[in-house]
């Protein structure tokens, strides 16, 4: 891809990108982040693809409008796109050009995204075979990609954590601001700054003296529990 160098090239590049960015931004605001939205490359590619569609539609409608103007007025040059590019735009007020630019590049793509994203047509069939159709708001995706990330952000409040590893061994302790939980897009792991001795059944026994913490990789075979209330000391 060639980097735009001159001012006209920069303006054309912006015009090719802004409609897609407006569409994707409004769509994301309505339905939330999807998996491809976390990659900058995929978002730019999608914006360019959507912008290309809008530009094609705009050019087709523009040529049709100029052609129709020529037919209705009987003046070959009035509806000529070349005539407007060469001379007509000089007589057009700047506020009018700005309004049309905002309308075509921002308002229309954003409006199309809102109409496509704000609701879905739901069809229901009851036991009697009666079909009903209703429009409902879309099921908005959460900005947190995984349940693990949600629990990590909720772990700001001090609490106990108990981890059962794939081998059946319990590891746990007191999790506070000195602990750490990794979130998307990194692999799941947790650092417990205050490790406790655990029984074979996962009961909290006592803090481990001189422990500086324990790091635990959270694999798919691990089981993690967050416990709000301090547990009572129990015999194994």
Buried (B, 14 or more C-beta within 10 A) or exposed (E): EEEEEEEEEEEEBEBBBBBBBBBBBBBBBBBBBEEEBEEEEEBBEBBBEBBEBBBEEBEEEEEEEBEEBBEEEEEEEBBBBEBBEEEBEEEEEEEEEEEEEEEBBBEBBBBBBBEBBBBEEEEEEEEEEEEEEEEEEBEEBEEBBEEBBBBBEEBEEBBBBBBBBEEEEBBBBBBBEEBBBBBEEEEBEBBBBBBBBBEEEBBBBEEBEEBEBBEBEBEEEBEBEEBEEEBEEEEE
